[in-house]
Amino acid sequence: MSRVGIRELAAELGMSISTVSRAMNARSDVSAATRERVTAAAERLGYRPNQSGRTLRRGATGTVALVIQTNTARTEMGETFYFNLCDGLQQTLATRSLDLVVLPVGASADRDRFLVNAVDRHLADAYIVSNTDRTDRRIEYLTQRAVPFVTLGRGGAADHAWLDLDFEGVAAHSVARLAGLGHERIALASDDRDINSTWEYACGYRRALAEHELPADGGWEIRVPDTPEGGTVLADRLLDMSPRPTAVVLAQETLAIGLYRRLREAGVEPGRDLAVVGFRKNPVCDYLVPSLTSFEVSLVDYGRRLGEIVIGLLTASPDDEPVHEVWEMTVVPGESDAHPPCEKAAG
C-alpha cells in the first residue's frame, strides 16, 4: 500500500500544500471549517505526517527513548520486566501520537557517553533513564541541558521526575514477615553495584531490624553480582557463617536461582533450613522449588503511569513540580519462608 503524504492529501482536497499544512497544525489563519475538512480527509485516507520533515521544521521527533542496560540479570536471562513495562508505556504514549524507542547500552559501552551521543543527535524529545546510581552523572547532564527526562529509580538528586518501586517497603515487609515466623538472624543479599534500589532496600532492612529489636550484624549484609552465579557466592558466604542466619532477604530475586542450587549441593534445603524471601515475583523464578515468596506489581500499569509522567514533562510549564512517586507492592506467599529449623523441630 502506497503511503499517503501531504502532497496526495492536498491533491485529494484540491488545496495547496501550504494550506493543508497550516490546517494540520491548527494555524489561526485557517478557518475551522477548513481544518475539519482536512482532518476528516486525512483520517479517511490514512495520512501520516513525514516525521523527519517535522523534526527539521519544529525541532521535535515525536519520540520518547527508554535507555536500558543489557548487562544485568534482568536482561541477560530474557526476563520480561522491560517488555511488560513497554507495553503499558506505549499504550499511553500512543494517545499523544508519540513513538517509543528502546536504546540498549551494551556491557562494553560507556553509558554516560552513550546518553550524551543520543542527546547530541536529538534521537528523542524525552528520555527515560533506568538503573540509576546514588550519584548519577546522567541525571546531572540531562538537567544541565534542560532535556525532559524521568528516571526509573530515584537517584541521589530529588529535583527531577522519578518513578520507583517500593524497595524500602518491600525490605521492611520481608523482615517483618520473617520476624513473625520467629526468625532472629536475618541476612540481606543485594547487588554489589552502587545503584539506588540497593541503597533503598538496605535502608528498609535496617529500619525493620531496629523496629523488631532484632540483632544487626554488618557481616550479614552480603553484596554479590546480580547474576545466578552471584547467588552461588551468596550461598557459600552464608554457609561459612557461625552462627548461620536462619533467613535471607533478596534485593534481587534472581539470586535465588544460584542460591537454591548451591544450598542443595551442601545438603541445606531452601525453605526448610534457610528461609528465603525475594523482591519481585519474576517469571524467571517461577519454577523454583520451593516456590519463592516475593512481591508483585502490575508492570503494564507501571508503564502506563510512566507514560503519563513523560507526557506531563513534554507539556509542563517551568513552575510545575517534578513527579516523585513510589509504587507499593503486594506480597505473594510461597513456600520458601518457613519457621526457623529449631522452632519447627520443637513444634
C-alpha positions as CSV (number, residue, x, y, z in Angstrom):
1,M,0.0,0.0,0.0
2,S,1.4,3.4,-1.0
3,R,2.0,6.0,1.6
4,V,-0.4,9.0,1.7
5,G,1.6,12.1,2.2
6,I,0.8,15.8,2.3
7,R,1.0,16.1,-1.5
8,E,-1.6,13.4,-2.0
9,L,-3.8,14.8,0.7
10,A,-3.6,18.3,-0.9
11,A,-4.4,16.9,-4.3
12,E,-7.4,15.0,-3.0
13,L,-8.8,18.2,-1.4
14,G,-7.9,20.5,-4.3
15,M,-5.9,22.7,-1.9
16,S,-2.4,23.9,-1.8
17,I,0.2,22.1,0.3
18,S,0.7,25.1,2.4
19,T,-3.0,25.4,3.3
20,V,-3.2,21.7,4.2
21,S,0.0,22.1,6.4
22,R,-1.4,25.1,8.2
23,A,-4.7,23.3,8.8
24,M,-3.0,20.2,10.2
25,N,-1.0,22.4,12.6
26,A,-4.2,24.3,13.6
27,R,-2.9,27.7,12.5
28,S,-5.2,30.6,13.3
29,D,-5.2,31.9,9.7
30,V,-7.1,28.8,8.6
31,S,-10.9,28.6,9.2
32,A,-12.4,26.0,11.5
33,A,-14.4,24.5,8.6
34,T,-11.2,24.0,6.5
35,R,-9.4,22.4,9.4
36,E,-12.3,20.0,9.9
37,R,-12.4,19.1,6.2
38,V,-8.6,18.5,6.1
39,T,-8.7,16.4,9.3
40,A,-11.6,14.3,8.1
41,A,-9.8,13.6,4.7
42,A,-6.5,12.8,6.5
43,E,-8.3,10.2,8.7
44,R,-10.2,8.7,5.7
45,L,-7.1,8.4,3.5
46,G,-4.8,7.2,6.3
47,Y,-2.5,10.2,6.1
48,R,0.6,10.2,8.2
49,P,2.9,13.2,8.6
50,N,6.5,12.9,7.5
51,Q,8.2,12.7,10.9
52,S,11.7,13.6,9.5
53,G,10.3,16.7,7.9
54,R,8.5,17.7,11.1
55,T,11.7,17.2,13.1
56,L,13.6,19.5,10.8
57,R,10.9,22.2,10.9
58,R,9.9,22.0,14.6
59,G,13.0,20.5,16.2
60,A,10.8,17.7,17.6
61,T,11.0,14.0,16.9
62,G,7.7,12.7,18.3
63,T,9.8,10.0,20.0
64,V,10.5,9.0,23.6
65,A,13.6,7.0,24.4
66,L,13.9,4.3,27.1
67,V,17.6,3.8,27.9
68,I,18.3,0.3,29.4
69,Q,21.5,-1.7,30.2
70,T,21.9,-5.1,28.7
71,N,24.5,-6.4,31.3
72,T,22.0,-7.1,34.1
73,A,20.4,-10.4,35.2
74,R,17.1,-8.8,34.3
75,T,18.1,-8.5,30.6
76,E,20.6,-11.3,30.2
77,M,18.2,-14.0,31.4
78,G,15.5,-13.0,29.0
79,E,13.3,-11.6,31.8
80,T,10.2,-9.8,30.7
81,F,10.4,-6.7,33.0
82,Y,11.0,-4.2,30.2
83,F,8.7,-5.9,27.7
84,N,5.7,-5.6,30.1
85,L,6.7,-2.1,31.1
86,C,7.0,-1.0,27.4
87,D,3.5,-2.5,26.8
88,G,1.9,0.0,29.2
89,L,4.3,2.8,28.2
90,Q,3.5,2.5,24.5
91,Q,-0.3,2.5,25.2
92,T,-0.1,5.8,26.9
93,L,2.4,7.5,24.5
94,A,0.2,6.5,21.6
95,T,-2.6,8.6,22.9
96,R,-0.4,11.6,22.0
97,S,1.0,10.1,18.8
98,L,4.4,9.6,20.4
99,D,6.6,6.7,19.5
100,L,8.7,4.7,21.9
101,V,12.3,3.6,21.1
102,V,14.5,1.5,23.3
103,L,18.2,2.4,23.4
104,P,20.1,-0.6,24.8
105,V,23.5,0.1,26.3
106,G,25.9,-2.8,25.9
107,A,28.2,-4.1,28.6
108,S,31.3,-2.6,26.8
109,A,29.7,0.8,26.3
110,D,30.3,3.9,28.4
111,R,26.7,4.6,29.5
112,D,27.3,8.3,30.2
113,R,28.9,8.9,26.8
114,F,26.1,6.8,25.2
115,L,23.5,9.1,26.5
116,V,25.4,12.2,25.6
117,N,25.7,11.0,22.0
118,A,21.9,10.2,21.9
119,V,21.1,13.7,23.1
120,D,23.5,15.4,20.8
121,R,21.9,13.6,17.8
122,H,18.5,14.5,19.1
123,L,17.2,11.0,18.9
124,A,14.2,11.7,21.2
125,D,12.2,14.5,22.7
126,A,12.3,13.0,26.2
127,Y,14.3,10.2,27.9
128,I,13.6,7.5,30.4
129,V,16.7,6.6,32.3
130,S,16.9,3.2,34.2
131,N,19.4,1.6,36.6
132,T,20.1,4.9,38.4
133,D,23.0,5.2,40.8
134,R,23.1,7.1,44.1
135,T,25.3,9.7,42.2
136,D,24.3,9.6,38.6
137,R,26.1,11.8,36.1
138,R,23.4,11.2,33.5
139,I,20.9,13.0,35.7
140,E,23.2,15.9,36.1
141,Y,23.8,16.1,32.4
142,L,20.2,16.0,31.4
143,T,19.3,18.6,34.0
144,Q,22.0,21.0,32.7
145,R,20.9,20.5,29.1
146,A,17.2,21.1,30.1
147,V,16.2,17.9,28.3
148,P,12.9,16.4,29.6
149,F,13.6,13.1,31.4
150,V,12.3,10.8,34.1
151,T,14.2,8.1,35.9
152,L,13.2,4.6,36.9
153,G,14.6,4.9,40.4
154,R,15.2,7.9,42.4
155,G,18.9,8.6,42.0
156,G,20.7,10.8,44.6
157,A,19.1,14.1,43.5
158,A,15.4,14.9,44.3
159,D,14.8,17.8,41.8
160,H,13.9,15.7,38.8
161,A,10.9,13.5,37.9
162,W,11.2,9.9,39.0
163,L,9.1,6.8,39.4
164,D,10.2,4.0,41.6
165,L,9.2,0.6,43.1
166,D,8.9,0.4,46.9
167,F,12.3,-1.2,47.6
168,E,12.4,0.1,51.1
169,G,8.8,-1.0,51.9
170,V,9.4,-4.5,50.5
171,A,12.5,-5.0,52.6
172,A,10.7,-3.9,55.7
173,H,7.8,-6.1,55.0
174,S,10.1,-9.1,54.3
175,V,11.9,-8.7,57.6
176,A,8.6,-8.2,59.5
177,R,7.2,-11.4,57.9
178,L,10.3,-13.4,58.9
179,A,10.3,-11.9,62.4
180,G,6.7,-13.0,62.7
181,L,7.7,-16.6,61.9
182,G,10.3,-16.5,64.7
183,H,13.5,-15.7,62.8
184,E,16.0,-13.5,64.6
185,R,19.1,-13.9,62.4
186,I,18.1,-12.4,59.1
187,A,20.7,-11.7,56.4
188,L,20.4,-9.3,53.4
189,A,21.7,-10.1,49.9
190,S,21.9,-7.3,47.4
191,D,23.6,-6.1,44.2
192,D,27.3,-5.1,44.5
193,R,26.8,-2.0,42.3
194,D,26.1,1.4,43.7
195,I,22.6,1.6,42.4
196,N,19.8,3.4,44.2
197,S,17.5,0.5,44.6
198,T,20.1,-1.4,46.6
199,W,20.5,1.6,48.9
200,E,16.7,1.9,49.4
201,Y,16.4,-1.8,50.1
202,A,19.2,-1.8,52.7
203,C,17.6,1.2,54.5
204,G,14.3,-0.7,54.8
205,Y,16.1,-3.8,56.0
206,R,18.0,-1.9,58.7
207,R,14.9,0.0,59.8
208,A,12.8,-3.1,60.2
209,L,15.5,-4.9,62.2
210,A,15.5,-2.0,64.6
211,E,11.7,-1.8,64.8
212,H,11.5,-5.5,65.7
213,E,14.5,-5.3,68.0
214,L,16.4,-7.9,66.0
215,P,20.2,-8.2,66.0
216,A,22.1,-6.3,63.3
217,D,25.4,-7.6,62.0
218,G,27.3,-5.9,59.2
219,G,28.6,-9.3,58.2
220,W,25.0,-10.4,57.4
221,E,24.7,-7.7,54.7
222,I,26.2,-9.5,51.7
223,R,26.8,-7.8,48.3
224,V,27.3,-10.0,45.3
225,P,26.9,-9.7,41.5
226,D,23.3,-9.6,40.3
227,T,23.5,-13.0,38.5
228,P,22.7,-16.6,39.2
229,E,26.4,-17.1,39.9
230,G,26.1,-14.3,42.5
231,G,23.6,-16.5,44.2
232,T,26.2,-19.3,44.4
233,V,28.6,-16.9,46.0
234,L,25.9,-15.8,48.4
235,A,25.2,-19.4,49.4
236,D,28.9,-20.0,50.2
237,R,29.1,-16.9,52.3
238,L,26.0,-17.9,54.3
239,L,27.2,-21.5,54.7
240,D,30.6,-20.2,56.1
241,M,28.9,-18.1,58.9
242,S,28.7,-19.2,62.5
243,P,26.1,-18.8,63.8
244,R,24.4,-19.1,60.4
245,P,21.5,-16.8,59.6
246,T,18.2,-18.7,59.5
247,A,16.7,-16.4,56.8
248,V,17.8,-14.2,54.0
249,V,16.0,-11.4,52.1
250,L,17.0,-10.8,48.4
251,A,17.0,-7.4,46.9
252,Q,17.4,-9.1,43.5
253,E,15.2,-12.2,43.3
254,T,17.2,-13.8,40.6
255,L,19.9,-14.6,43.2
256,A,17.6,-17.3,44.4
257,I,18.5,-19.5,41.3
258,G,22.2,-19.9,42.2
259,L,21.4,-19.8,46.0
260,Y,19.0,-22.8,45.8
261,R,21.4,-24.9,43.7
262,R,24.4,-24.3,45.9
263,L,22.5,-24.9,49.2
264,R,21.3,-28.2,48.0
265,E,24.8,-29.2,47.0
266,A,25.7,-28.6,50.6
267,G,22.8,-30.6,52.0
268,V,20.9,-27.5,53.1
269,E,17.3,-27.3,51.9
270,P,15.9,-23.8,50.9
271,G,12.7,-23.0,52.8
272,R,13.3,-25.7,55.4
273,D,16.9,-25.0,56.7
274,L,17.1,-21.4,55.3
275,A,14.1,-19.2,54.8
276,V,14.3,-17.1,51.6
277,V,12.2,-14.0,50.5
278,G,12.7,-12.5,47.1
279,F,12.0,-9.0,45.9
280,R,9.7,-9.2,42.8
281,K,7.6,-12.1,41.5
282,N,9.6,-12.9,38.4
283,P,8.7,-15.4,35.7
284,V,12.4,-16.5,35.6
285,C,11.9,-17.8,39.2
286,D,8.5,-19.4,38.7
287,Y,9.9,-23.0,38.5
288,L,11.9,-22.8,41.7
289,V,11.0,-25.4,44.4
290,P,10.0,-24.5,47.0
291,S,8.1,-21.6,45.4
292,L,9.7,-18.2,46.2
293,T,7.8,-15.8,48.4
294,S,8.1,-12.4,46.7
295,F,6.1,-9.3,45.9
296,E,4.2,-8.3,42.8
297,V,3.2,-5.2,40.9
298,S,1.4,-4.6,37.5
299,L,4.3,-3.7,35.2
300,V,1.8,-2.7,32.5
301,D,0.1,-0.2,34.8
302,Y,3.5,0.9,36.0
303,G,4.4,1.6,32.3
304,R,1.2,3.5,31.7
305,R,2.0,5.7,34.7
306,L,5.5,6.3,33.3
307,G,4.0,7.4,30.0
308,E,1.7,9.9,31.8
309,I,4.7,11.4,33.5
310,V,6.6,11.7,30.2
311,I,3.7,13.4,28.6
312,G,3.4,15.8,31.5
313,L,7.1,16.6,31.1
314,L,6.6,17.5,27.4
315,T,3.7,19.8,28.2
316,A,4.9,21.2,31.6
317,S,5.3,24.8,32.5
318,P,8.6,25.9,34.2
319,D,6.7,26.2,37.6
320,D,5.4,22.6,37.7
321,E,6.8,20.5,40.5
322,P,8.5,17.3,39.3
323,V,6.7,14.0,40.0
324,H,8.1,11.8,42.7
325,E,6.2,8.6,43.1
326,V,6.7,5.2,44.8
327,W,4.6,2.2,43.8
328,E,3.7,-0.2,46.6
329,M,3.9,-3.9,46.0
330,T,1.8,-6.8,47.3
331,V,3.3,-10.0,48.9
332,V,2.8,-13.3,47.0
333,P,3.3,-16.0,49.7
334,G,5.3,-19.0,48.6
335,E,6.9,-22.0,50.4
336,S,10.4,-20.6,50.9
337,D,9.9,-18.8,54.2
338,A,9.1,-21.4,56.9
339,H,9.8,-21.2,60.7
340,P,13.4,-21.4,61.9
341,P,14.6,-25.0,61.9
342,C,14.9,-25.3,65.7
343,E,11.4,-23.9,66.3
344,K,10.0,-26.2,63.6
345,A,11.6,-29.2,65.3
346,A,10.4,-28.2,68.7
347,G,6.8,-27.9,67.4
